[in-house]
Amino acid sequence: MQPLCFSLALFLLMNLCVGMWRVLRGPTPADRMLAGQLFGTTAVAVLLLLAEAGGNDAVRDVALLFALLAAVTAVAFVRRAWRDPEADHATD
């Protein structure tokens, strides 16, 4: 089971390298944010695979923390990037 978990973790890390290209070349901020979400999700998956391979419960807790931070980051980006047009007209 351990070689399978380690090989899947390596595959996911290679996907992160491809995602880095989108962060650097993304045409819009939304593309860059989605690539950042890919990093958060992949980090959670890699940590869960490593926790399963090593039998370490603390790594699962770190994965849970990364999942929470990725969700909060996405919500903060959406709230900041897309303003309500009706609220903008109310201040005029």
N, CA, C and O atoms as CSV, one atom per row, in Angstrom:
chain,resi,resn,atom,element,x,y,z
A,1,MET,N,N,0.823,-1.200,0.000
A,1,MET,CA,C,0.000,0.000,0.000
A,1,MET,C,C,0.868,1.266,0.000
A,1,MET,O,O,0.511,2.264,-0.626
A,2,GLN,N,N,1.991,1.223,0.693
A,2,GLN,CA,C,2.846,2.404,0.759
A,2,GLN,C,C,3.395,2.830,-0.591
A,2,GLN,O,O,3.383,4.026,-0.882
A,3,PRO,N,N,3.878,1.917,-1.437
A,3,PRO,CA,C,4.380,2.367,-2.750
A,3,PRO,C,C,3.292,3.015,-3.586
A,3,PRO,O,O,3.563,3.962,-4.325
A,4,LEU,N,N,2.064,2.523,-3.483
A,4,LEU,CA,C,0.962,3.122,-4.225
A,4,LEU,C,C,0.682,4.542,-3.731
A,4,LEU,O,O,0.490,5.455,-4.535
A,5,CYS,N,N,0.660,4.726,-2.421
A,5,CYS,CA,C,0.410,6.064,-1.858
A,5,CYS,C,C,1.510,7.040,-2.248
A,5,CYS,O,O,1.234,8.189,-2.594
A,6,PHE,N,N,2.758,6.582,-2.192
A,6,PHE,CA,C,3.863,7.471,-2.550
A,6,PHE,C,C,3.859,7.807,-4.043
A,6,PHE,O,O,4.163,8.938,-4.423
A,7,SER,N,N,3.517,6.838,-4.885
A,7,SER,CA,C,3.479,7.129,-6.327
A,7,SER,C,C,2.322,8.062,-6.661
A,7,SER,O,O,2.471,8.923,-7.528
A,8,LEU,N,N,1.179,7.920,-6.005
A,8,LEU,CA,C,0.071,8.854,-6.217
A,8,LEU,C,C,0.425,10.257,-5.727
A,8,LEU,O,O,0.061,11.246,-6.364
A,9,ALA,N,N,1.123,10.348,-4.616
A,9,ALA,CA,C,1.565,11.654,-4.120
A,9,ALA,C,C,2.534,12.307,-5.098
A,9,ALA,O,O,2.471,13.518,-5.313
A,10,LEU,N,N,3.419,11.530,-5.684
A,10,LEU,CA,C,4.340,12.071,-6.682
A,10,LEU,C,C,3.590,12.552,-7.921
A,10,LEU,O,O,3.921,13.601,-8.474
A,11,PHE,N,N,2.594,11.804,-8.358
A,11,PHE,CA,C,1.772,12.216,-9.496
A,11,PHE,C,C,1.059,13.537,-9.210
A,11,PHE,O,O,0.994,14.413,-10.073
A,12,LEU,N,N,0.532,13.672,-8.014
A,12,LEU,CA,C,-0.147,14.923,-7.651
A,12,LEU,C,C,0.829,16.098,-7.594
A,12,LEU,O,O,0.474,17.215,-7.969
A,13,LEU,N,N,2.032,15.859,-7.136
A,13,LEU,CA,C,3.033,16.923,-7.115
A,13,LEU,C,C,3.429,17.352,-8.530
A,13,LEU,O,O,3.726,18.523,-8.767
A,14,MET,N,N,3.432,16.410,-9.459
A,14,MET,CA,C,3.696,16.775,-10.859
A,14,MET,C,C,2.545,17.623,-11.413
A,14,MET,O,O,2.769,18.522,-12.223
A,15,ASN,N,N,1.318,17.336,-10.977
A,15,ASN,CA,C,0.186,18.171,-11.381
A,15,ASN,C,C,0.336,19.596,-10.864
A,15,ASN,O,O,-0.087,20.545,-11.524
A,16,LEU,N,N,0.930,19.749,-9.698
A,16,LEU,CA,C,1.168,21.090,-9.170
A,16,LEU,C,C,2.131,21.868,-10.052
A,16,LEU,O,O,1.990,23.081,-10.208
A,17,CYS,N,N,3.097,21.187,-10.623
A,17,CYS,CA,C,4.026,21.864,-11.533
A,17,CYS,C,C,3.286,22.394,-12.757
A,17,CYS,O,O,3.582,23.488,-13.237
A,18,VAL,N,N,2.340,21.633,-13.253
A,18,VAL,CA,C,1.534,22.093,-14.382
A,18,VAL,C,C,0.645,23.262,-13.941
A,18,VAL,O,O,0.445,24.208,-14.703
A,19,GLY,N,N,0.118,23.201,-12.728
A,19,GLY,CA,C,-0.707,24.296,-12.217
A,19,GLY,C,C,0.078,25.582,-12.028
A,19,GLY,O,O,-0.480,26.674,-12.140
A,20,MET,N,N,1.358,25.465,-11.744
A,20,MET,CA,C,2.195,26.661,-11.598
A,20,MET,C,C,2.263,27.435,-12.908
A,20,MET,O,O,2.356,28.663,-12.897
A,21,TRP,N,N,2.219,26.740,-14.020
A,21,TRP,CA,C,2.206,27.404,-15.318
A,21,TRP,C,C,0.969,28.295,-15.436
A,21,TRP,O,O,1.056,29.405,-15.962
A,22,ARG,N,N,-0.178,27.821,-14.953
A,22,ARG,CA,C,-1.411,28.621,-15.023
A,22,ARG,C,C,-1.322,29.833,-14.106
A,22,ARG,O,O,-1.854,30.894,-14.434
A,23,VAL,N,N,-0.669,29.694,-12.982
A,23,VAL,CA,C,-0.515,30.849,-12.088
A,23,VAL,C,C,0.339,31.922,-12.751
A,23,VAL,O,O,0.036,33.112,-12.665
A,24,LEU,N,N,1.401,31.495,-13.408
A,24,LEU,CA,C,2.303,32.467,-14.034
A,24,LEU,C,C,1.727,33.049,-15.313
A,24,LEU,O,O,1.970,34.221,-15.603
A,25,ARG,N,N,0.976,32.284,-16.088
A,25,ARG,CA,C,0.512,32.732,-17.390
A,25,ARG,C,C,-0.992,32.968,-17.447
A,25,ARG,O,O,-1.518,33.266,-18.518
A,26,GLY,N,N,-1.692,32.844,-16.337
A,26,GLY,CA,C,-3.140,32.977,-16.348
A,26,GLY,C,C,-3.589,34.315,-16.900
A,26,GLY,O,O,-3.103,35.356,-16.459
A,27,PRO,N,N,-4.513,34.310,-17.862
A,27,PRO,CA,C,-4.912,35.577,-18.452
A,27,PRO,C,C,-5.742,36.458,-17.512
A,27,PRO,O,O,-5.738,37.681,-17.652
A,28,THR,N,N,-6.442,35.859,-16.573
A,28,THR,CA,C,-7.276,36.650,-15.667
A,28,THR,C,C,-6.945,36.288,-14.219
A,28,THR,O,O,-6.388,35.224,-13.951
A,29,PRO,N,N,-7.288,37.169,-13.299
A,29,PRO,CA,C,-7.092,36.828,-11.884
A,29,PRO,C,C,-7.897,35.598,-11.452
A,29,PRO,O,O,-7.476,34.860,-10.561
A,30,ALA,N,N,-9.050,35.380,-12.082
A,30,ALA,CA,C,-9.844,34.197,-11.725
A,30,ALA,C,C,-9.107,32.914,-12.095
A,30,ALA,O,O,-9.168,31.932,-11.356
A,31,ASP,N,N,-8.409,32.912,-13.231
A,31,ASP,CA,C,-7.613,31.740,-13.597
A,31,ASP,C,C,-6.517,31.487,-12.581
A,31,ASP,O,O,-6.236,30.342,-12.225
A,32,ARG,N,N,-5.912,32.546,-12.125
A,32,ARG,CA,C,-4.853,32.396,-11.122
A,32,ARG,C,C,-5.421,31.890,-9.797
A,32,ARG,O,O,-4.791,31.088,-9.109
A,33,MET,N,N,-6.606,32.361,-9.449
A,33,MET,CA,C,-7.220,31.918,-8.202
A,33,MET,C,C,-7.605,30.445,-8.280
A,33,MET,O,O,-7.439,29.707,-7.308
A,34,LEU,N,N,-8.116,30.016,-9.426
A,34,LEU,CA,C,-8.456,28.602,-9.575
A,34,LEU,C,C,-7.213,27.729,-9.501
A,34,LEU,O,O,-7.268,26.618,-8.973
A,35,ALA,N,N,-6.101,28.213,-10.020
A,35,ALA,CA,C,-4.847,27.473,-9.886
A,35,ALA,C,C,-4.427,27.418,-8.419
A,35,ALA,O,O,-3.901,26.406,-7.957
A,36,GLY,N,N,-4.658,28.502,-7.696
A,36,GLY,CA,C,-4.379,28.488,-6.261
A,36,GLY,C,C,-5.259,27.496,-5.523
A,36,GLY,O,O,-4.806,26.846,-4.581
A,37,GLN,N,N,-6.504,27.372,-5.940
A,37,GLN,CA,C,-7.388,26.362,-5.359
A,37,GLN,C,C,-6.878,24.960,-5.671
A,37,GLN,O,O,-6.985,24.051,-4.848
A,38,LEU,N,N,-6.319,24.798,-6.873
A,38,LEU,CA,C,-5.709,23.512,-7.223
A,38,LEU,C,C,-4.575,23.189,-6.258
A,38,LEU,O,O,-4.431,22.044,-5.830
A,39,PHE,N,N,-3.772,24.186,-5.915
A,39,PHE,CA,C,-2.676,23.960,-4.968
A,39,PHE,C,C,-3.214,23.513,-3.615
A,39,PHE,O,O,-2.689,22.574,-3.015
A,40,GLY,N,N,-4.251,24.178,-3.137
A,40,GLY,CA,C,-4.817,23.816,-1.839
A,40,GLY,C,C,-5.400,22.421,-1.833
A,40,GLY,O,O,-5.174,21.651,-0.899
A,41,THR,N,N,-6.148,22.093,-2.869
A,41,THR,CA,C,-6.772,20.779,-2.953
A,41,THR,C,C,-5.723,19.678,-3.099
A,41,THR,O,O,-5.824,18.618,-2.481
A,42,THR,N,N,-4.725,19.946,-3.922
A,42,THR,CA,C,-3.678,18.951,-4.125
A,42,THR,C,C,-2.852,18.769,-2.855
A,42,THR,O,O,-2.456,17.650,-2.529
A,43,ALA,N,N,-2.595,19.844,-2.147
A,43,ALA,CA,C,-1.854,19.727,-0.888
A,43,ALA,C,C,-2.617,18.857,0.108
A,43,ALA,O,O,-2.018,18.048,0.816
A,44,VAL,N,N,-3.924,19.021,0.162
A,44,VAL,CA,C,-4.733,18.187,1.049
A,44,VAL,C,C,-4.634,16.722,0.633
A,44,VAL,O,O,-4.465,15.842,1.476
A,45,ALA,N,N,-4.741,16.464,-0.675
A,45,ALA,CA,C,-4.675,15.078,-1.156
A,45,ALA,C,C,-3.308,14.455,-0.883
A,45,ALA,O,O,-3.224,13.302,-0.462
A,46,VAL,N,N,-2.251,15.206,-1.120
A,46,VAL,CA,C,-0.901,14.679,-0.874
A,46,VAL,C,C,-0.703,14.384,0.613
A,46,VAL,O,O,-0.164,13.339,0.977
A,47,LEU,N,N,-1.135,15.292,1.453
A,47,LEU,CA,C,-0.979,15.070,2.890
A,47,LEU,C,C,-1.801,13.870,3.372
A,47,LEU,O,O,-1.349,13.110,4.228
A,48,LEU,N,N,-2.993,13.705,2.827
A,48,LEU,CA,C,-3.796,12.544,3.218
A,48,LEU,C,C,-3.155,11.244,2.752
A,48,LEU,O,O,-3.198,10.241,3.463
A,49,LEU,N,N,-2.559,11.256,1.557
A,49,LEU,CA,C,-1.863,10.061,1.083
A,49,LEU,C,C,-0.643,9.748,1.955
A,49,LEU,O,O,-0.393,8.590,2.291
A,50,LEU,N,N,0.103,10.777,2.313
A,50,LEU,CA,C,1.274,10.564,3.159
A,50,LEU,C,C,0.877,10.127,4.572
A,50,LEU,O,O,1.573,9.330,5.201
A,51,ALA,N,N,-0.245,10.655,5.062
A,51,ALA,CA,C,-0.724,10.226,6.379
A,51,ALA,C,C,-1.138,8.765,6.346
A,51,ALA,O,O,-0.893,8.023,7.298
A,52,GLU,N,N,-1.763,8.353,5.254
A,52,GLU,CA,C,-2.165,6.945,5.129
A,52,GLU,C,C,-0.956,6.038,5.018
A,52,GLU,O,O,-0.928,4.960,5.612
A,53,ALA,N,N,0.043,6.465,4.260
A,53,ALA,CA,C,1.241,5.638,4.080
A,53,ALA,C,C,2.053,5.545,5.370
A,53,ALA,O,O,2.609,4.493,5.683
A,54,GLY,N,N,2.120,6.648,6.116
A,54,GLY,CA,C,2.937,6.655,7.322
A,54,GLY,C,C,2.188,6.372,8.601
A,54,GLY,O,O,2.804,6.148,9.643
A,55,GLY,N,N,0.862,6.379,8.541
A,55,GLY,CA,C,0.071,6.130,9.740
A,55,GLY,C,C,0.159,7.252,10.765
A,55,GLY,O,O,0.081,6.999,11.967
A,56,ASN,N,N,0.319,8.480,10.304
A,56,ASN,CA,C,0.489,9.621,11.197
A,56,ASN,C,C,-0.796,10.448,11.219
A,56,ASN,O,O,-1.189,11.022,10.204
A,57,ASP,N,N,-1.445,10.506,12.380
A,57,ASP,CA,C,-2.702,11.247,12.494
A,57,ASP,C,C,-2.498,12.756,12.476
A,57,ASP,O,O,-3.402,13.489,12.076
A,58,ALA,N,N,-1.349,13.230,12.893
A,58,ALA,CA,C,-1.095,14.679,12.907
A,58,ALA,C,C,-1.078,15.249,11.493
A,58,ALA,O,O,-1.476,16.394,11.280
A,59,VAL,N,N,-0.621,14.462,10.531
A,59,VAL,CA,C,-0.600,14.929,9.142
A,59,VAL,C,C,-2.024,15.080,8.617
A,59,VAL,O,O,-2.295,15.962,7.802
A,60,ARG,N,N,-2.925,14.234,9.074
A,60,ARG,CA,C,-4.343,14.392,8.699
A,60,ARG,C,C,-4.900,15.703,9.228
A,60,ARG,O,O,-5.691,16.361,8.552
A,61,ASP,N,N,-4.492,16.088,10.432
A,61,ASP,CA,C,-4.942,17.367,10.992
A,61,ASP,C,C,-4.425,18.546,10.169
A,61,ASP,O,O,-5.147,19.521,9.960
A,62,VAL,N,N,-3.199,18.461,9.710
A,62,VAL,CA,C,-2.636,19.520,8.861
A,62,VAL,C,C,-3.395,19.577,7.539
A,62,VAL,O,O,-3.638,20.666,7.019
A,63,ALA,N,N,-3.770,18.433,6.989
A,63,ALA,CA,C,-4.549,18.401,5.749
A,63,ALA,C,C,-5.900,19.075,5.957
A,63,ALA,O,O,-6.368,19.803,5.082
A,64,LEU,N,N,-6.519,18.846,7.086
A,64,LEU,CA,C,-7.794,19.495,7.393
A,64,LEU,C,C,-7.620,21.006,7.491
A,64,LEU,O,O,-8.478,21.761,7.034
A,65,LEU,N,N,-6.536,21.442,8.072
A,65,LEU,CA,C,-6.256,22.872,8.167
A,65,LEU,C,C,-6.058,23.491,6.783
A,65,LEU,O,O,-6.562,24.582,6.516
A,66,PHE,N,N,-5.329,22.802,5.904
A,66,PHE,CA,C,-5.144,23.296,4.539
A,66,PHE,C,C,-6.466,23.372,3.787
A,66,PHE,O,O,-6.681,24.307,3.016
A,67,ALA,N,N,-7.348,22.412,3.997
A,67,ALA,CA,C,-8.660,22.441,3.341
A,67,ALA,C,C,-9.460,23.659,3.804
A,67,ALA,O,O,-10.116,24.320,2.999
A,68,LEU,N,N,-9.404,23.944,5.078
A,68,LEU,CA,C,-10.098,25.114,5.609
A,68,LEU,C,C,-9.513,26.412,5.057
A,68,LEU,O,O,-10.260,27.313,4.674
A,69,LEU,N,N,-8.198,26.513,5.012
A,69,LEU,CA,C,-7.561,27.717,4.482
A,69,LEU,C,C,-7.854,27.919,2.997
A,69,LEU,O,O,-8.028,29.056,2.558
A,70,ALA,N,N,-7.911,26.853,2.226
A,70,ALA,CA,C,-8.218,26.964,0.805
A,70,ALA,C,C,-9.636,27.478,0.599
A,70,ALA,O,O,-9.873,28.299,-0.287
A,71,ALA,N,N,-10.566,27.012,1.396
A,71,ALA,CA,C,-11.950,27.474,1.271
A,71,ALA,C,C,-12.078,28.939,1.667
A,71,ALA,O,O,-12.761,29.703,0.986
A,72,VAL,N,N,-11.442,29.334,2.740
A,72,VAL,CA,C,-11.505,30.725,3.189
A,72,VAL,C,C,-10.857,31.651,2.165
A,72,VAL,O,O,-11.358,32.749,1.920
A,73,THR,N,N,-9.761,31.224,1.571
A,73,THR,CA,C,-9.089,32.028,0.555
A,73,THR,C,C,-9.978,32.242,-0.657
A,73,THR,O,O,-10.037,33.347,-1.198
A,74,ALA,N,N,-10.670,31.197,-1.087
A,74,ALA,CA,C,-11.561,31.327,-2.246
A,74,ALA,C,C,-12.703,32.284,-1.955
A,74,ALA,O,O,-13.055,33.102,-2.805
A,75,VAL,N,N,-13.282,32.194,-0.776
A,75,VAL,CA,C,-14.382,33.098,-0.415
A,75,VAL,C,C,-13.888,34.542,-0.335
A,75,VAL,O,O,-14.571,35.457,-0.796
A,76,ALA,N,N,-12.724,34.749,0.239
A,76,ALA,CA,C,-12.175,36.108,0.334
A,76,ALA,C,C,-11.893,36.680,-1.051
A,76,ALA,O,O,-12.133,37.865,-1.283
A,77,PHE,N,N,-11.391,35.867,-1.971
A,77,PHE,CA,C,-11.124,36.345,-3.325
A,77,PHE,C,C,-12.421,36.735,-4.025
A,77,PHE,O,O,-12.492,37.786,-4.661
A,78,VAL,N,N,-13.434,35.904,-3.912
A,78,VAL,CA,C,-14.707,36.191,-4.582
A,78,VAL,C,C,-15.339,37.445,-4.013
A,78,VAL,O,O,-15.867,38.261,-4.768
A,79,ARG,N,N,-15.300,37.619,-2.712
A,79,ARG,CA,C,-15.898,38.815,-2.107
A,79,ARG,C,C,-15.157,40.076,-2.509
A,79,ARG,O,O,-15.763,41.141,-2.626
A,80,ARG,N,N,-13.869,39.970,-2.719
A,80,ARG,CA,C,-13.098,41.157,-3.082
A,80,ARG,C,C,-13.127,41.441,-4.589
A,80,ARG,O,O,-13.165,42.601,-4.998
A,81,ALA,N,N,-13.108,40.399,-5.405
A,81,ALA,CA,C,-12.999,40.578,-6.854
A,81,ALA,C,C,-14.331,40.987,-7.486
A,81,ALA,O,O,-14.357,41.822,-8.390
A,82,TRP,N,N,-15.429,40.407,-7.018
A,82,TRP,CA,C,-16.715,40.702,-7.628
A,82,TRP,C,C,-17.574,41.482,-6.651
A,82,TRP,O,O,-18.148,40.935,-5.709
A,83,ARG,N,N,-17.641,42.770,-6.907
A,83,ARG,CA,C,-18.468,43.656,-6.093
A,83,ARG,C,C,-19.899,43.650,-6.620
A,83,ARG,O,O,-20.134,43.368,-7.795
A,84,ASP,N,N,-20.841,43.959,-5.753
A,84,ASP,CA,C,-22.244,44.046,-6.135
A,84,ASP,C,C,-22.479,45.361,-6.862
A,84,ASP,O,O,-22.251,46.419,-6.276
A,85,PRO,N,N,-22.933,45.340,-8.129
A,85,PRO,CA,C,-23.133,46.592,-8.860
A,85,PRO,C,C,-24.218,47.467,-8.234
A,85,PRO,O,O,-24.141,48.693,-8.318
A,86,GLU,N,N,-25.219,46.863,-7.613
A,86,GLU,CA,C,-26.271,47.651,-6.981
A,86,GLU,C,C,-25.735,48.421,-5.776
A,86,GLU,O,O,-26.169,49.543,-5.516
A,87,ALA,N,N,-24.812,47.838,-5.053
A,87,ALA,CA,C,-24.220,48.525,-3.907
A,87,ALA,C,C,-23.370,49.702,-4.367
A,87,ALA,O,O,-23.294,50.717,-3.676
A,88,ASP,N,N,-22.735,49.577,-5.523
A,88,ASP,CA,C,-21.939,50.680,-6.051
A,88,ASP,C,C,-22.818,51.858,-6.447
A,88,ASP,O,O,-22.425,53.008,-6.252
A,89,HIS,N,N,-24.002,51.594,-7.003
A,89,HIS,CA,C,-24.908,52.675,-7.412
A,89,HIS,C,C,-25.560,53.345,-6.201
A,89,HIS,O,O,-25.938,54.515,-6.269
A,90,ALA,N,N,-25.693,52.610,-5.095
A,90,ALA,CA,C,-26.315,53.195,-3.907
A,90,ALA,C,C,-25.430,54.246,-3.281
A,90,ALA,O,O,-25.941,55.153,-2.624
A,91,THR,N,N,-24.128,54.164,-3.454
A,91,THR,CA,C,-23.228,55.140,-2.849
A,91,THR,C,C,-23.079,56.391,-3.705
A,91,THR,O,O,-22.564,57.402,-3.227
A,92,ASP,N,N,-23.529,56.345,-4.989
A,92,ASP,CA,C,-23.420,57.516,-5.865
A,92,ASP,C,C,-24.396,58.602,-5.516
A,92,ASP,O,O,-24.418,59.646,-6.168
